[in-house]
Amino acid sequence: MPVYSVAQAKDHLSKLIDEALAGEEVTITRHGKPAVELRPARAAGGGRLSAELIDRIAARAKSLPSLGEDAVDIIRRMRDDYP
């Protein structure tokens, strides 16, 4: 893992970005201590779930036993019964 001081990072930012994009975890230090790690950003929309995964999650949820009440009622009961 390449390590650079803040001063070095200022002088070689393009190089550090290229290293991060190539898969290296680049560490930038301040006063000799790690301050930040540079790595590629996630692609936009990368947090979206696929339709297949959503269907699998829904099927799994339906296979679980029912609690007999919804989450709001459970939380209210827990809150109201707390001493």
Helices and strands as residue ranges (DSSP letters): E 3-5, H 6-11, H 13-21, E 26-30, E 33-38, H 51-63, H 71-81
